Amino acid sequence: MELSVQTLETPALTKAHLADILFDQIGLNKRESKDMVDAFFDLVSDSLVEGNDVKISSFGNFQIRTKAQRPGRNPRTGEEVPIKARRVVTFHASLKLKEQIQRS
């Protein structure tokens, strides 16, 4: 089933718009649509918080990366400021998604 986002008025695809697409094109009611979108993003978020990678076939991979502490610099004052170690999320698009983007 192909989902259309041509009616999108803003350049961002929002959770609310995803729920509307489920309502319009799949036939779920509004509450079920919102709950399904929220449940999907909760699963993705929870998995990443636990330190697990998320792989979505034909779309891409979300990975947790641990960055070590490093020296930084305040651009206004030039003063050296340590940047604390932290975990970040990275996204790598799949080859199929990259090809679709290049074709459009």
C-alpha positions as CSV (number, residue, x, y, z in Angstrom):
1,M,0.0,0.0,0.0
2,E,1.4,3.4,-1.0
3,L,0.8,6.3,1.4
4,S,0.6,9.8,-0.1
5,V,2.0,12.8,1.7
6,Q,1.2,15.2,-1.2
7,T,-1.3,17.2,0.9
8,L,1.5,18.2,3.4
9,E,1.3,22.0,3.8
10,T,4.6,22.3,5.8
11,P,8.0,20.9,5.0
12,A,7.9,18.7,8.1
13,L,6.1,15.4,8.4
14,T,4.6,15.4,11.9
15,K,3.2,12.7,14.2
16,A,-0.3,14.3,13.8
17,H,0.0,14.1,10.0
18,L,1.1,10.5,10.2
19,A,-2.0,9.7,12.3
20,D,-4.2,11.6,9.7
21,I,-2.7,9.4,6.9
22,L,-3.6,6.3,8.9
23,F,-7.1,7.6,9.4
24,D,-7.6,8.6,5.8
25,Q,-5.9,5.8,3.9
26,I,-6.0,2.8,6.3
27,G,-9.4,3.4,7.8
28,L,-8.4,3.4,11.5
29,N,-10.4,5.8,13.7
30,K,-8.6,9.0,14.9
31,R,-7.8,7.6,18.4
32,E,-6.4,4.3,17.1
33,S,-4.3,6.2,14.5
34,K,-2.8,8.5,17.1
35,D,-2.2,5.6,19.5
36,M,-0.5,3.5,16.8
37,V,1.8,6.4,15.8
38,D,2.6,7.1,19.5
39,A,3.2,3.4,20.2
40,F,5.6,3.2,17.2
41,F,7.7,6.1,18.4
42,D,7.6,4.9,22.0
43,L,9.1,1.6,20.9
44,V,11.8,3.3,18.9
45,S,12.7,5.7,21.7
46,D,12.6,3.0,24.4
47,S,14.9,0.8,22.3
48,L,17.4,3.6,21.8
49,V,17.3,4.6,25.5
50,E,18.2,1.0,26.4
51,G,21.2,1.2,24.0
52,N,19.8,-1.0,21.2
53,D,20.1,-0.1,17.6
54,V,16.9,0.3,15.6
55,K,16.9,-1.0,12.0
56,I,14.0,-0.3,9.7
57,S,14.1,-2.2,6.5
58,S,14.4,-0.1,3.3
59,F,14.6,3.1,5.4
60,G,17.7,3.1,7.6
61,N,19.4,2.5,10.9
62,F,19.3,4.5,14.1
63,Q,22.3,3.8,16.3
64,I,23.5,4.9,19.7
65,R,27.0,6.2,19.8
66,T,29.0,7.1,22.9
67,K,31.2,10.2,22.4
68,A,34.1,10.7,24.8
69,Q,34.8,13.8,26.7
70,R,36.8,16.3,24.6
71,P,38.1,19.8,24.8
72,G,35.9,22.6,23.3
73,R,36.1,26.3,22.9
74,N,33.6,29.0,23.7
75,P,33.3,30.8,20.3
76,R,32.6,34.2,21.9
77,T,35.4,34.3,24.4
78,G,37.8,31.7,23.1
79,E,37.9,30.1,26.5
80,E,38.5,26.4,26.6
81,V,35.5,24.5,28.0
82,P,35.4,20.7,28.4
83,I,32.6,19.0,26.5
84,K,31.2,16.1,28.7
85,A,31.0,12.5,27.5
86,R,27.5,11.8,26.1
87,R,25.5,9.4,24.1
88,V,24.1,10.5,20.8
89,V,21.7,9.0,18.2
90,T,22.9,8.8,14.6
91,F,20.9,7.9,11.5
92,H,22.2,6.2,8.4
93,A,19.8,6.0,5.5
94,S,19.5,2.7,3.7
95,L,20.8,2.3,0.1
96,K,17.2,2.0,-1.1
97,L,16.2,5.3,0.6
98,K,19.3,7.0,-0.8
99,E,18.4,5.8,-4.3
100,Q,14.8,7.0,-3.9
101,I,16.0,10.5,-2.9
102,Q,18.4,10.7,-5.8
103,R,15.6,9.8,-8.3
104,S,13.2,12.5,-7.1
